[in-house]
């Protein structure tokens, strides 16, 4: 069987509980993920749930990567030759993705449909717009008759990850037990809290004696360097300096992370690192971490949520509506005690 879910890191992590449930229900079935190149490090981590990855060339309707339509005929021919017994459509409501799955010509397919009139018991489920992302895919499996209730995220680490994290922490001179991570990046600019606000929080935390470490992806070096310069306080910069596993091993041993509503918030949830998430433009009910005790989400209700613009055309009121003082207040509540 195959699962079509051509989405990026955070989105894919939110479907891991569903993949776990699939593997437990179908222990001897080969499970193929049809997804993006960004899924490679996730598939490598979760080989007990996912047997292989087939790369999807993209579609103009999907924003996750540029569509490589010249590769689509060969891609579809390859999947048709596989004659999958079943393909699950787990890429959104199905408005476009159902057509793509049907072009793969599986013997059977199942998944979400956008309208109630398209629902078929035990096969096609109306898109549950009111559920958190993790619960949507568990609900689909339950609808298909499979046991699926365990919703915890996970991210397996190995000795190499921990050794890499140890070396990075030693080189940066940070004590991870006293370190608060700051992650200013997000794929879309409309989902980023202003650097000035992050800098204000870093200054407040530094005055209280906390050590700080800024994280980011390989293409966010300029962003993280800019933040550290604005904050004018000591801060380690781990941006682009570790593998994904090394980064998660660092997070696992940290005290807290303050970040935008992006993939790293799900990594934090997977290793139970307390977090303060500033949700600018995103659908909070859909993407907020499930454990509200461990993770605090700050956002301003706006009629334009969720935002589909790369950059906000109206002055970014959802981001500006969350102040550094509000974040500090929530951080204090999470930290409980401070270093003087």
C-alpha positions in Angstrom: 0.0 0.0 0.0 1.0 3.6 -0.4 0.2 6.9 1.3 0.1 10.1 -0.6 1.3 13.0 1.6 3.6 15.4 -0.3 4.2 17.9 2.5 7.1 19.3 4.4 8.7 18.5 7.8 6.1 19.8 10.3 3.1 18.5 8.3 4.8 15.1 7.9 5.6 14.8 11.6 1.9 15.4 12.4 1.1 12.3 10.4 3.5 10.0 12.3 0.9 8.9 14.8 -1.2 7.7 11.8 1.8 5.9 10.3 2.4 4.2 13.6 -1.2 3.1 13.8 -1.0 1.8 10.2 2.1 -0.3 11.0 0.6 -1.8 14.2 -2.6 -2.7 12.3 -0.7 -4.0 9.2 2.6 -5.3 10.5 3.5 -7.3 7.4 2.3 -4.8 4.8 4.9 -2.8 2.8 4.1 0.9 3.3 5.3 3.4 0.7 5.2 7.2 1.2 4.6 9.3 -1.9 6.1 12.6 -0.8 8.8 15.2 -1.2 12.6 15.3 -0.9 12.2 17.1 2.4 10.7 13.8 3.7 14.0 11.9 3.3 15.3 12.5 6.8 12.0 11.6 8.3 11.7 8.4 6.4 15.2 7.5 7.5 14.1 7.9 11.1 10.9 6.0 10.8 11.9 2.9 8.9 9.8 0.9 11.3 6.7 2.6 10.0 7.6 3.6 6.4 9.4 1.2 4.1 10.2 3.4 1.2 9.8 6.9 -0.2 8.7 7.7 -3.8 9.4 11.3 -4.8 6.4 13.3 -6.0 7.4 15.9 -8.7 4.9 18.5 -7.4 1.8 20.1 -8.7 1.0 23.8 -9.5 -1.8 23.6 -6.9 0.5 22.7 -4.1 2.9 25.4 -2.7 5.4 23.1 -0.9 7.8 22.9 -3.8 8.0 24.1 -7.4 6.1 21.8 -9.7 8.4 19.7 -12.1 5.6 18.8 -14.5 8.1 17.4 -17.0 8.7 14.5 -14.6 5.0 13.8 -14.0 4.5 11.3 -16.9 7.4 9.1 -15.8 6.3 9.3 -12.2 2.8 8.2 -13.0 4.0 5.4 -15.3 6.2 4.1 -12.5 3.3 4.1 -10.0 0.9 2.5 -12.4 3.4 -0.3 -13.0 3.5 -0.9 -9.3 -0.3 -1.7 -9.2 -0.7 -0.7 -5.6 -3.5 -2.6 -3.8 -4.4 0.6 -1.9 -3.4 4.2 -1.9 -4.5 6.4 1.0 -4.9 10.1 0.2 -3.6 11.9 3.3 -2.8 15.2 1.5 -5.6 17.5 2.6 -9.2 17.6 1.7 -8.8 16.0 -1.7 -9.9 18.9 -3.9 -6.9 18.3 -6.1 -5.0 15.4 -4.5 -7.8 12.9 -5.2 -7.4 13.4 -8.9 -3.7 12.9 -8.6 -4.2 9.6 -6.6 -6.7 8.3 -9.1 -4.2 9.0 -11.9 -1.8 6.6 -10.1 -4.3 3.8 -11.0 -4.3 1.8 -7.7 -6.7 -1.1 -7.4 -8.4 0.8 -4.6 -8.0 4.2 -3.0 -9.4 5.8 0.1 -9.0 9.1 2.0 -10.6 12.5 2.4 -13.1 14.2 0.2 -14.1 17.8 0.4 -17.9 17.5 0.4 -20.4 15.5 2.5 -22.1 14.3 -0.7 -18.9 12.5 -1.8 -18.5 10.5 1.5 -18.6 6.7 1.3 -18.7 4.7 4.5 -15.5 2.9 5.2 -13.6 4.5 2.3 -14.1 8.2 1.7 -14.4 10.5 4.7 -15.5 14.2 4.6 -12.5 16.4 5.5 -12.8 17.1 9.2 -12.0 20.8 9.2 -12.6 21.2 12.9 -10.0 18.7 14.1 -6.3 19.3 15.0 -4.0 18.1 12.3 -2.8 15.0 14.1 -6.3 13.9 14.9 -7.5 14.3 11.3 -5.4 11.3 10.1 -6.2 9.2 13.1 -9.9 9.9 12.4 -9.4 8.7 8.8 -7.9 5.4 9.9 -10.7 4.9 12.5 -13.2 5.6 9.7 -11.5 2.9 7.6 -11.9 0.5 10.5 -8.4 0.5 11.9 -7.6 1.1 15.6 -6.0 4.6 15.8 -6.1 6.6 19.0 -2.6 7.2 20.2 -1.7 10.8 19.3 1.8 11.4 20.8 4.5 12.7 18.5 7.9 11.0 18.5 11.4 11.5 17.0 13.8 8.6 17.5 17.4 9.6 18.3 20.6 7.5 18.2 24.0 7.7 19.7 25.4 9.7 16.7 22.8 12.3 17.2 23.6 12.7 20.9 27.3 12.8 20.2 26.8 15.5 17.6 24.7 17.5 20.1 27.3 17.1 22.8 30.1 18.3 20.5 28.0 21.3 19.3 27.1 22.3 22.8 30.7 22.1 24.0 32.0 24.1 21.0 29.3 26.8 21.6 30.0 26.8 25.4 26.4 26.3 26.5 24.9 24.3 29.3 21.9 22.8 27.7 20.0 22.4 31.1 20.1 26.3 31.3 19.6 27.0 27.6 16.5 28.5 26.0 16.4 28.1 22.2 15.1 30.8 19.9 13.9 29.9 16.4 13.1 33.1 14.4 12.5 31.4 11.0 9.6 30.0 9.1 9.2 29.1 5.4 6.7 32.0 4.8 7.6 35.5 5.9 3.9 36.0 6.9 4.5 33.3 9.6 7.5 35.1 11.2 7.3 37.1 14.4 9.4 40.3 14.0 13.1 40.0 14.8 12.8 43.1 17.0 10.3 41.2 19.2 12.5 38.1 19.4 15.5 40.4 20.3 13.5 42.0 23.1 12.7 38.5 24.6 16.3 37.5 24.3 17.4 40.6 26.2 14.9 39.9 29.0 15.9 36.2 29.3 19.6 37.1 29.3 19.0 39.6 32.2 17.5 36.7 34.2 20.6 34.6 33.6 19.4 32.1 31.0 21.7 31.0 28.3 20.5 31.5 24.7 20.9 29.5 21.5 19.5 30.5 18.1 18.5 27.8 15.7 17.6 27.8 12.0 17.9 25.9 8.8 20.8 26.0 6.3 19.1 28.9 4.4 18.4 31.0 7.5 22.0 31.9 8.5 21.5 35.6 7.6 18.2 35.7 9.6 19.8 34.2 12.7 22.9 36.3 12.5 20.7 39.4 12.1 18.7 38.5 15.2 21.9 37.9 17.3 23.2 41.3 16.2 19.9 43.0 17.1 19.7 41.3 20.5 23.2 42.4 21.6 23.4 39.6 24.2 25.5 36.4 24.3 23.9 33.7 22.2 25.1 30.6 20.5 24.2 30.2 16.8 23.4 26.7 15.8 21.8 27.7 12.4 22.8 25.2 9.8 25.5 23.7 12.0 23.9 20.4 12.9 22.0 17.6 11.1 18.3 17.3 11.8 19.1 14.6 14.4 21.7 16.7 16.0 19.3 19.6 16.3 16.6 17.4 17.9 19.2 16.0 20.3 20.0 19.5 21.4 16.4 20.4 21.8 15.7 17.3 23.9 18.1 18.5 26.5 17.2 22.2 26.5 15.0 24.1 28.9 12.6 25.7 26.4 12.1 26.9 22.9 10.5 30.2 21.7 9.6 29.9 18.0 7.1 30.6 15.2 4.4 28.2 14.3 6.6 26.0 12.1 8.2 22.6 11.9 10.5 23.1 14.9 7.5 23.4 17.2 6.5 19.9 16.3 10.0 18.7 16.9 9.8 20.3 20.3 6.6 18.5 21.0 8.1 15.2 19.8 10.9 15.4 22.5 8.7 17.1 25.1 10.6 20.4 25.2 8.4 23.1 26.6 7.7 25.8 24.1 6.2 29.2 23.5 4.8 29.4 20.0 3.9 32.7 18.3 1.4 31.8 15.7 1.3 34.5 13.0 -1.2 33.9 10.2 -1.5 30.1 10.8 -4.6 28.1 11.7 -4.0 27.7 15.4 -6.8 25.2 16.0 -5.2 23.0 13.4 -1.5 23.3 14.1 -1.1 24.1 17.8 0.6 21.4 19.9 -1.9 19.1 21.7 -0.3 19.4 25.1 -1.4 22.8 26.3 0.4 22.4 29.6 3.8 22.0 28.0 3.3 24.3 25.0 1.8 27.8 25.1 0.5 29.3 21.8 0.1 33.1 21.5 -1.9 34.5 18.7 -4.3 37.3 17.7 -7.6 36.3 16.2 -7.9 37.7 12.7 -10.6 37.3 10.0 -7.9 36.6 7.4 -6.5 33.5 9.2 -5.2 31.2 7.9 -3.1 33.4 5.7 -2.0 32.2 2.3 0.3 35.1 1.4 4.0 34.7 1.6 4.3 38.2 2.9 1.4 40.0 4.7 -0.2 42.7 2.5 -1.8 44.6 5.4 1.0 45.3 7.8 1.2 42.0 9.6 -1.2 42.8 12.5 -1.4 39.2 13.7 2.3 39.2 14.4 2.5 42.8 15.8 -0.4 42.0 18.1 1.8 39.7 20.2 4.2 41.7 22.3 7.6 40.7 23.8 6.1 41.3 27.2 3.4 38.7 26.6 5.9 36.2 25.5 8.1 36.9 28.5 5.1 36.5 30.8 4.3 33.1 29.3 8.0 32.1 29.5 8.1 33.0 33.1 5.0 30.8 33.8 6.6 27.9 32.0 10.1 28.3 33.6 8.7 28.6 37.1 12.0 29.8 38.5 14.7 32.1 37.1 18.5 32.4 37.4 19.6 35.6 39.0 
